[in-house]
Amino acid sequence: MTSFSLNKVLISDSVDPSAIDILRQRNVSTDVKTGLSKEQLIETIRDYEALIVRSATTVTADVIKAAKHLKVIGRAGVGVDNIDVDAATKQGVIVINAPGGNTISAAELTCTMILSLSRHLTQADSVDPSAIDILRQRNVSTDVKTGLSKEQLIETIRDYEALIVRSATTVTADVIKAAKHLKVIGRAGVGVDNIDVDAATKQGVIVINAPGGNTISAAELTCTMILSLSRHLTQACASLKSGVWDRKSFSGNELLGKTLAIVGLGRIGREVATRMQAFGMKTIGFDPLVPADVSKTFDVESLPLEQIWPQADYITVHTPLIPQTKNLLNDTTLGQCKKGVRLINVARGGIIDEEALLRALQSGHVGGAGLDVYEEEPPKRNQLLSHPKVICTPHLGASTAEAQINVAKEIALQFLDLIDGKSVPGIVNPSVLKKQ
């Protein structure tokens, strides 16, 4: 291609300063004049040899005709709908675009859309019928009674040897005390916050959960939060639905090259790591139970927390709520994080200090938060939920059709293993077995 000189370039839309720097380093005179009307652009363009635009500037035939010295029009983006290419061609003006520059951003937004569309399901305390089928096939008499009050549960549980619950049923000490024949409580899910494990242990009742059934669903929701925070997806959606066409306010960031810190490298943390590595993120993590040589096998660099906070662009937590993790992210630790860090909690409410998070969001130190769990559920801190940089969902980590089938099957099969005298992976209070 024949080379030609460019001495004077006009940039009529806001573009990243790196473009200006590149041109000026080659001694190309470059002026930035944004917000020009059509008439102003026609008047201004007469003296320039090149024009760089984005989507806000429309380069009509009249503009091109007025540009007597114009050699090239550059579109900082892909589409050239706003440029009269035919008029430029007739006048011998080259039109170029940047077909590769937004490849990663467009791909990440596509993945964000796919993940967001997949997460719209929520369920009551009912358990997938597959659990019932598994038990009844072994001639285990199984009744389904949902929506019971505490008093009704106390009255009903007296005749049963086993109880399966999800998160809506609270199994208190009073319920366990009334269950004279109870041998096992199964939680079709991971957390047993709604079961008085101490009371069950004292009464010799085994408590089991289904630790693996919702792993993929929780990991995918975490990834959805990360992507949505990077692209302001929910805010942009709400804005457009309200009738506002606003592209400038919702400009985001690519994940490629960013650092994701994963606190808790169990099943879910590992699945998050492998998925976000596919986006080109660097993954670092902390888990006192996972040695550094093990975390290396799934490409996570294990670091102490004090080294993680200042490095991370995104932090996601995947730990139980225990004394060591309560308010793990607080005023002090948030202050050690880099400005603009984004936080995700799809694990347990209380790992992030909600008041400290709100203060950090208000000051601008934290750039956004994706929350699925809360200190109190339903949450009452409306000021936090309504903050424009918070994406919030009502504890949907396991709320997929697939997860409900998985946890139901897992808990039912563990019941059968207990009947057959086999070991099971989900026992929460193994000390009970030692007494039996």
C-alpha positions, 0 to 999 in steps of 0.5 A: 500500500502506498504510504502518505504523510499526515500532518494534522489530525482531528479527533471529534469524539472522546477516545482513550488518550493513548491514541493521542500519545501515539500520534504525537510521539510521531510528531503528528499534530493532533487536536481533540474537539468533541461535541461539535454540531454538524455545522461546526464540524463542516467548518472545522474539518477544512484544515485537517488531513485525518479525522478520528471518530467514535459513534457520536459523530456522524460523518455525512457527505456534506462533511466529507465534501467540505474536507478538501485536505481529508485523506483518511477517516478512522472509526475507533470501533467496528461499525461504520454506520455513522460514516458515508463510506460511498461519499468518502470513496468518491472523494478518494478518502480512505475509511478504516475501522478497528476490528480487533480492538473490542474483541475481548470486551464484546466476547465478555459481554456475550458471556455475561449475557449468557450467564445472566439469562441462565440465572432467573430461577428460585424455589420453595422448600420442596425437594426435587422428586428424584430424592423421593423416587430413590428412597421409595425404590428402596421401600423407604416410606417417604412423605412430603409435607411442606410449609409447616409452622414450627408447631406443626413440625414439632407435632409431625416429626414425632413419628419419623426417623429421618427429616430432609429439609432445604433452607426454608425449614428451621430445625430448632432444639425444640423440634429435635427434642420432640423427635423421639425416633429421629436418627438423621437430618439431611440438608439438601444443600450445603449450609446447615445454619438452619439446623441446631447441630449441637442439639442434634449431636446431644440427642445422637442425631446424625446431620448430613448435607449435600456438599457437592450438589450445588457446586457448579451452580454457585460457581456459575453465579459467582462468575455471573456476578464478576462479569456483570460488575465488570460491565455494569450489566444490571444498571445498564439494563435498568436504565434502558428499560426506563427509556434512557439510551445512555452508553457513556455512563456504563462503560466497563472494563475487560477482565483480561489481565485482571487479578481475581482473589479467591478466598476459600479454595474448596469445590466452588472456589476451584470451579470459579478459578478454572472458569475465570482463567478462561477469561485471561484473569490471573488467579490468586487465593487463600485457604489454610486447608489447601497447600500451595503445591495443591493450589498450583495444580489448578493455577492459583497462586496461594498467598497470605491474606495480607498480600492478597488484598492490595493485589486483587481487582476482584475478590470472591469469598467461598468459605463457611461462616465461622468465627475466623471468617466473620467480618473477614472483609471489614474497614481494616482489610478493605482499607488494604485493598486497591482502590476500585476493588470489586467484591463478590459474596455467594457464600454466606452472609456475614463474611463481608461486614455490610456496614463497612462495605457501604462506607467503602462504596460511598467513599469510592474505595470499593468499585462495586459488589455482587451480593447473593447472601446477607447478614440477615435474610431477608436483608434490611439494609436497604441503603446497601442494596439500593447503592448503584454499584451493588448487584444483589440477588435473593440467595440464588446460589443453588437455585438452578434446576440442575442443582436441585436435582443434584442435591436431592439425589445426593442426600437421598443416596447418602440416606441409603448408604447410612442404611447399608452401613457405608461411609458418607461424605456429608456428615456434619457431626461425625462424633455421633457415629463414634457413640453408635 
